[in-house]
């Protein structure tokens, strides 16, 4: 797994990020498009990452501060300037692992990196919206489904809001990872 390196998303990454996002979500109608994706990054550039690999990007993760029990609407770009860090919740908006990189535990690795980032920045919770049945992948990582939370229609009928408290990383890197625990 050392061949993959997590780093902050940069301007020159956008073409690859958009291709990964379209491959992951276009067929299910969940693709947001470049401008909406970029707006999430502009809202919180210090919490958006890529998984760098010698052959290009192996994936990306876009996260931004968002009120607990709320989430961005996929059909709308984030408005305004950089979102201020007054929220106590960091929302993992989008995680995609490239097809060629799946089956290596990289999604849990990226989420642990996000947990570490959230912990260091003082966030109390991390949330996400599980789409296309992916809630079963997030439960072993500590996320609790909150089916009572109403989501924007843009996520589809099977989406579920999930959240967990931010806690220090587990010392065993295999906890919660599974060869099939990849999304996107």
N, C-alpha and C positions, 0 to 999 in steps of 0.2 A: 504494500500500500504506500510505501515511501515514494513511489513514482508520481504521486498526486500531491499537490501543494495547494492549500487554501490561502487565498489572498483577496484583498479588496477589489471589487469590480472597477475597471478603468474604462475610459472612453473608447479605446480601441477594441474592447470586448463586445460591443453592442451587436455587430453583425452576427457573431456566433451565438450570442444569447438569444437573439430573435429567432434564428433558425432552430435552436433547441426548443424554444417555447412553442413555436408553430408545430414542430413535429410531435410534441407532447400533447398539445391541446386542441389543435385545429379540427381534427376529426370529431371531437366531442362538443365542439361549439364553445369551448372555454378559452380560446386564444384571445388575448387582450390587445395585441398589437404593440409596435415599438413605442409610440408616444406614451401610452398608459404605463408600460414597463419602466420607461425612463423617468416618468413622474414619480414612481415609487422610489427609485434610486435617488432622485433629487431631494425627496423628502427626508432621506436618512442615508447618505453615502457611506457612513461609517459602519452600517449594519447590512451591507450588501456585498456578497462574496462570490467568487468564482473558484472552481476546482480546476487548477491548471495542470495540464499534462503535456508531455513532449509533443503529442500529435494534435494539440489544440485544447479547447476547453472540454473538460469532462463533466461539467455541470455548473449550475449557479444557484444562488439562494438570495432572494430579495426579502428584506425585513425592514419594518419601520415602526416607530412608536405609534400606537393606536389605542384608543380607549378599550379597556377590557369589555368583552361581550359585544364589540362592534368590529367591523372589518371593511376594507375597501370594496367598493362595487366594481366588478370586473369591466363593466361597460363605461366607466368614467375614469379619467385621469385624475391624479391628485391635484387639487387646486392650490394656488399660492406658493409661497416660498418653502424653504426647509421647515419641516415639522419640528417644533420645539420639543425638547426632552422633558416636558412636564408630565408626560404620561408615565404610569408605573408598569405598563404592559408593552412588551415588544411583540409585534405581530409578524410571524413568519408567513409572508404573503405568497411566495412562490419558490418551490424547490424542484429543479429538474436535474436528473442525472442522464447523461448521454447514453444512448443505447449500448455503445461499445464499452462503457464503463460500469454497467450494471452488474449486480451479483458480487460486488466486492465490499459491501458494507459502507459505501461512501455516503449514502443519505444519512444514516445515523451519525457518521463522523462529522458531516457538515452541521447537523443539528446540535451535536455536542459543542462544536465550535461556536454556534450561535448562543447556546446556553452559557458558555464561558464569557462571551462578549456581553450578554445581558447581565450576568452576575457582576462583572467588573464595572459596568455602567450604572449599577444600582436598580435595575428593573426588578420587580417582584414576581412578575408572571411572564410567560411566553404563550402566545396563542397561535392558532392556525385554523384554516378551514379545510377539512378533509373532503376531497372530491373523488368521484368514481370508485367508491368503496375503500379508499385508502385509510379510513379510520382504524382498520385492523392493524396497520403498520405503525401507527402513532401510539397506540395504547401501551405497548411494551416500553416505549420511551418516556412514559409517565403522563401522557396527555389523557385528560378525562373528557369524554363526549358531553356536550351540553346541548342536547336536542331541543331544549326549550328556547334557545336563542334563535330569533328569526333572522334569516340571511337574505341579502339581496337576491332577486330572481335570477340574476346573471350567473349564479353558481349552479343552477339546476336543482332538481327536486331531491337528489340523494346526498347532497352536501351536508356536512355536520360541523358545527363550531366545536373546537376543542381547546383546552387550556391546561396549563400546569404551573405550579410554583417553580421559581428559579432556585436551583440547589446546586451546590458544588458538584463537579464531575465525579462520576463513579470511577474508581481506579481500574476496574477490569474493562478494557476496551471492547470486549466481545458482548457485554451485557446489552441486550436490546438489539443487537445486529443480527441480521439474517441474510443469507444470500439473496433472498427475494424481497427484502425490505427496501425496495427502490421505488420511487415515484416518478411520474412524468413521462 
